[in-house]
Amino acid sequence: MEKFSDKITGLFSSQLSEWDLAKVNYKQLEKVKTRKLEYDDFEILVQFNPERIRSSAAKVDSKSLGERPCFLCPVNLPPQQRGVAFEDDMVVLVNPFPIFRRHLTIPSYTHSDQRIRNNFMRMLSLAEAIPDFVIFYNGPECGASAPDHMHFQAGNKGFMPIEKDFFTGKNIHLSGKTQSVEIWRWTNYLRGILTLKGSGKEELAGVFDHFLNKFSLLQPGKPEPMLNILAYYSGEGWIVHLFPRKLHRPAQFYAKGSGQILLSPASVDLGGAIITPREEDFDNIKKDDITDIFNQVCIGEEQLPGFISGLL
């Protein structure tokens, strides 16, 4: 029987040969400019990618969402776009505006709001089905350009610095463990991050549900607490990075003139790969800018112990 990951490899091959928009944009990735900003124990990658302006500057207020057709609903997909069904209500699509060498969008067939509750297990299943990819979830007001349609995205492993940084272990501390789940917290990393590592899907989902319930108490007025998630799988199990947030977009996004940085942080940015759709931002963004932006949008690391207490 053909493995699911082989089906995705075949999907890329066929879409990049048949769909001109995707073919051109993936070819353009070869010309994308990148640079690195060095911090004490880690680095931040900055990428200039003008095609991502659609996502970075997307209007996601309820009025704007109501006035545009949902670009993730099957009826509105480009005629050239084909996909591979996953489980009973999702389809894996090639993202035609890529950040990664291999970039997927995985929407539900049905038009339902972007929510991680009751969908976290599906995220883990996706990570297991395509183990060469990192699955990511951008919550409402957390970088999702379609907060009105449930979806994940995925990109090839090895792109985001956080993947390497977790394994080097310089900024992580084990805060609790059971037989099948470990909880790690990050320090001196600009962002308050919790990482779950485990081999039991149900146990991981149970710990995540406890976390989500606890975090929800701090943001009771929102349909779900502000959250970005990265998840990936190896033979030893899953690694899940949780980025609890407090703000959608930093002040720099709304600034005028030279003070503006058009950055609306999402999972990939918080994973250490800053995507700048404007060349002036790519050229001018500094370490202090990134520190300030992360401080504005992310929960501070000093709050992490409170989240961890009682999760296991």
N, C-alpha and C positions, 0 to 999 in steps of 0.2 A: 504494500500500500504506500502511495506517495506521502511523504511527510508534509505537514502543513508548511513548514519553512521552505520546502522545495517549491511549493505552489507560489509562495511570495517571490521567490527568485525568478520563477517563470513569469509572474505578473510584471515585474520590473523589466524583464527582457522584452516582453511584448509591447508594453506601454511606451518604452523609450524608442522602440522602432516604429510604432504606428502613430503616436500622438506628438505632433510637432511642438506644441507648447511645452510639454514635459521634456522632450528631447533637447530643445534649445536651452531651457532653464537648468537642466542638470549639466549640460556642457558648460554653461556659464559658471558653474561652481569652480571649475578649474581656474578661473580668473579672479575669484573672490579674494579680497585682501584680508590678511589677518596679522595681528601683532599680539605680543604678550606683555602683561604688566606683572612684575615680580613683587610679591609680598614676602614676609619673613619666611614662612614655611610652605607657601603655595603660590600659584600663579593664576591670573585671570586671562582668559583668551578673549580678544576683541575681534569681531568679524564685521567687515563692511559688506552688506548684502542688500542692494537697493530693491530687490523683488519683495522683500519682507515688509515694505511700507504698508501694504494692505493689512497686515496683521498688527503691526506696531501702532498704527494710527487709527485702527478700526473704531467706529462709533458704536458703543455697546449700551447706550441708554435705551430705555424701553421704547421711546418714540422712534428712534432710528431703527431698532430691530423690527418694530411693527411695520415699518414702511418699506423694508427690503425683502425680497424673496430669500428664504433660507438656502444658502449655498451647499448645505449638507443633506438636504432632503433629496431622495432619489430622483424625483421629478425634475429637479433643477440642476442635476449634475451635467457637465458637458457630455455631448453624445460620444466623444472619443474615450471617455473615462470608464474603465471597467474595473471590477473588483473581485475579491475572493470572499465568500461568506465565512463568517466566524460565529460558531455556536448558533443560537436561534434568532438573534436580532441585531447583528452587527456585520459590517462589511469592511474589508481591508482595501484601501485605495492608495495608489501612488499620489503623494502630495506634489502638485505641479509647481509649487513655489518653495523649493527645498532650502533647508539649512544644512542638512546632512547629505552625505554621498548617497545614502538610502534613507528616504524620508516618507513615512506613511501617515495617513489619517484614517482613523477607524471609527466612523460614526455608527450610531444605531439606525436601523431602517425607519423607526418611528420618530416623529418630532416631539421630543420631550426635553425638559430643561436639563442643563448640565448639572449633575449631582453625583457625588462619589458614594454616598450612602446607598447600599444595596448593589453597587457596581464594583466594589473593591475586589471581590473574589474574581470577577471577570477580568480585572486588570492583572491579577496574578496568573490567571489562566493564559492570557495573552502573552505575558512574559515567558511562560513555560513553553508555549507553542512556537514562539520565534526567539530562541535564546541568543541570537546574534544581535538583538535589538534592545534598546532601553525604551520602555513604555513610559509616557508621561501624561499627566493630567493637570490641566490648567482650570482651576475653579472659576466660578463667576467672579468678576472683578479681580481676577488673578492672571490676566493675560489671555483668557479665552476670547477669541474673536467671534465665536458663535456660542454665547452663553445660553442660548435658547434651544440648543440641540446637543444631546448627550454624545460625547465623542472622546476618544483618546488620540494621542499621536505616538509615533515611534521613530527612533533614529538609530542608525548603526552604533554599536558599542565603540568606545575608545575616543569619542569626540569631546565629551565634557570632562573637565579636570577633576570633578568630584569623584569620578569612578576610580581614578588613580589615587587620589588623596585618601580615600577610604582604606585602600589596601596598604598604603604607606603607614597609616596609623598615627601620624604626628599630631593631628588635631582632634582625635576621637578618644572617648573614654567610655568603658563599659559601665553601664549604670544599673543593669539588672539582667537576669537570665533565668530561663526555665530549661527543661530538657530539650525543647525544640525552638525556643525564641530567645534572641538577645536584643537588648535595647542599648544603643550607643548615643551619646550626646557629643556635640561638636563645640569646641572652644577656640577662641582666637582665630576665627574664620569669617568674620564680618557678618555672618548670618546665623540666626538661631535655628539649628537643624537637629532633628531626631532621626536616627536610622534604626530600622527593624531588620534583623537578619534571622532567618529561620528556615527550617526544612518542612514544617507542617503548615499547609495552606489554611486549614481551619483555625489553628492556633494563632497564626499571624493575623487573620481576619478578626479574630476575637480581640486581640490586643489593639488593633487599629480602631475597632468600634469603641472600645473604652476611651481611647485617645480622642476620637471625634466627639463623643458625648461630653467629655471634659472640656474640650476646646469650645464647644458650642455654648457652654455656660458663659464664656467671656464675650461672646458676640451674639446675644440673644435676638437681636433685631434682624439678623440676616437669615436667608433660607438655608445656608450652610456656612460654617466658619470659613474664613478666607484661607485657602490652602493650595499649595502646589505639591505634586508627588512625582517622584521618579522611581521606577521599579524595573528590576532585571533579574534574570535567572541564570544559574549555572548548575552543574551537576550536584552541588552541595545544597542547593535551595535558592531562596529569594533574598535579595537586598532591596529595601524600600527606604528611600530618603523622603522625609516629611519636612516641608517648609511652611510652618504656620506664619500667617501674615497679619498685618494690621492696616495696610493701605494699598489701594489699587495702583495708583500712579504717583510718582514723586513730583515735587514742586517743579523740578526742571522740565518736566514734560509740558507744563502749561506756561512756562516763562516765555517772555518775548525777547527777540533780538539775540545777542551773543550768549545770553544766559540759558537759552533753550537747549536741552538735550532730548531728542525724540526717542525716549526709551520707556517702554511699558513692560516692566520685567515679568517674565513668565518662567516656566520650569527650566528651560535651557539656560537662560540668563542666570538664574539662581544656582544652576549646576556649574557655573563658572565660565560660561561661554556667552559673552555679551554680544548681542546682535544689533548692529547699528545700520538702519536703512539709509542714513544720510552720510555722505563722505566727510562732511565737516565735523560730525560727531565722532566718527572713527578717528579722524586726525587729532581732535582736540581733547577727547575724554581722558581724564587723569585718574590716578589711583584715589585721590581724595574725593573725586566726583563719585566713583563707584562706592567707596565707603559710605558717603553721605546718602546715596540712593538706597543702598541696602539697609542702612539704619532707619530710613523713613518707612520702607515697605515691610520689613521683616520683624517678627518678634525677636527680642533680644535674647542672647544666650543665657542671661541671668534668670530668665523665666523658665528655662527648660526643666530644672529639677521639679518644679511644681506640676508640669505636665506628666513627668515620669511616675511620680508618686501614685501608687495604687494601680498601675497598668497591668502588672503581672500578678 
